[in-house]
Amino acid sequence: LTNRAEKESFQAASQGRNHIGSVEISMLSKFPYIQISVPIVNDRDRIMGVLAVDVSVSQMWAYISKYSIGPNRYAYIVDASGRLIAYQDLSSVLQKRDLGTIQGVKHLLEGRTGAFEYQGLTGQMVIGANTIVPLTGWGIVVETPSADAYRNLNELTIFTIDGQATLD
């Protein structure tokens, strides 16, 4: 039990705004959690209190870090400001790494979802797909290196060209 009155999440809710905090590590459980706070209002819309909960994200974190979406593909989750909140590399998450300069995350922050080609999280050219998690403002990004994504197409092109040359 701690005094939460000075925490950003509590302050935001006491001013009438819902707030989803960044990922932190619980001193007790050592698991990652996110604090969510919402104002409690009466029938006249007067703020009467704050509901603050710590939501464990260990299941989401485990899912993202272990989820296999294919060879050389990876996924990560960013919060509404573009900070990394779930990824296979724990140290990047704990540093609250800002990914706002990655084109796929920039698109999310602009409200654009879909598939794009850009320089990804690992620094190589990728095909990245993104989507927004409803009600949270968080974004999920899945990236695969462009070379891997185009490999089958390149093989088909070579096969087709070789096939044409043999038929002539």
Solvent accessible surface area in square Angstrom, and as a share of the most:
residue,aa,sasa,rsa
1,L,224,1.11
2,T,106,0.62
3,N,114,0.58
4,R,71,0.26
5,A,41,0.32
6,E,151,0.68
7,K,75,0.32
8,E,130,0.58
9,S,5,0.03
10,F,58,0.24
11,Q,75,0.33
12,A,3,0.02
13,A,0,0.00
14,S,43,0.27
15,Q,115,0.51
16,G,39,0.37
17,R,134,0.49
18,N,113,0.58
19,H,35,0.16
20,I,57,0.29
21,G,14,0.13
22,S,31,0.20
23,V,3,0.02
24,E,64,0.29
25,I,58,0.29
26,S,25,0.16
27,M,170,0.76
28,L,169,0.84
29,S,58,0.37
30,K,137,0.58
31,F,116,0.48
32,P,13,0.08
33,Y,36,0.14
34,I,1,0.01
35,Q,12,0.06
36,I,51,0.26
37,S,0,0.00
38,V,48,0.28
39,P,27,0.17
40,I,85,0.43
41,V,75,0.43
42,N,47,0.24
43,D,139,0.72
44,R,202,0.74
45,D,116,0.60
46,R,157,0.57
47,I,61,0.31
48,M,111,0.50
49,G,25,0.24
50,V,31,0.18
51,L,93,0.46
52,A,29,0.23
53,V,64,0.37
54,D,66,0.34
55,V,61,0.35
56,S,69,0.45
57,V,7,0.04
58,S,27,0.18
59,Q,148,0.66
60,M,44,0.20
61,W,20,0.07
62,A,38,0.30
63,Y,132,0.50
64,I,15,0.08
65,S,38,0.24
66,K,159,0.67
67,Y,108,0.41
68,S,94,0.60
69,I,37,0.19
70,G,25,0.24
71,P,111,0.70
72,N,97,0.50
73,R,112,0.41
74,Y,20,0.08
75,A,10,0.08
76,Y,0,0.00
77,I,7,0.04
78,V,1,0.01
79,D,19,0.10
80,A,65,0.50
81,S,62,0.40
82,G,0,0.00
83,R,95,0.35
84,L,2,0.01
85,I,1,0.01
86,A,0,0.00
87,Y,17,0.07
88,Q,104,0.46
89,D,58,0.30
90,L,86,0.43
91,S,58,0.38
92,S,10,0.06
93,V,0,0.00
94,L,74,0.37
95,Q,131,0.58
96,K,77,0.33
97,R,92,0.33
98,D,84,0.43
99,L,3,0.02
100,G,17,0.16
101,T,118,0.69
102,I,18,0.09
103,Q,68,0.30
104,G,0,0.00
105,V,0,0.00
106,K,79,0.33
107,H,12,0.05
108,L,12,0.06
109,L,80,0.40
110,E,108,0.48
111,G,50,0.48
112,R,115,0.42
113,T,68,0.39
114,G,32,0.31
115,A,72,0.56
116,F,43,0.18
117,E,87,0.39
118,Y,10,0.04
119,Q,111,0.49
120,G,5,0.05
121,L,14,0.07
122,T,77,0.45
123,G,40,0.39
124,Q,85,0.38
125,M,103,0.46
126,V,0,0.00
127,I,44,0.22
128,G,1,0.01
129,A,49,0.38
130,N,12,0.06
131,T,71,0.41
132,I,69,0.35
133,V,40,0.23
134,P,104,0.66
135,L,185,0.92
136,T,38,0.22
137,G,37,0.36
138,W,28,0.10
139,G,2,0.02
140,I,53,0.27
141,V,0,0.00
142,V,50,0.29
143,E,1,0.00
144,T,15,0.09
145,P,12,0.08
146,S,11,0.07
147,A,70,0.54
148,D,35,0.18
149,A,42,0.32
150,Y,85,0.32
151,R,120,0.44
152,N,114,0.58
153,L,102,0.51
154,N,79,0.40
155,E,96,0.43
156,L,106,0.53
157,T,63,0.37
158,I,107,0.54
159,F,152,0.63
160,T,69,0.40
161,I,108,0.55
162,D,81,0.42
163,G,27,0.26
164,Q,100,0.44
165,A,72,0.56
166,T,114,0.66
167,L,146,0.73
168,D,150,0.78
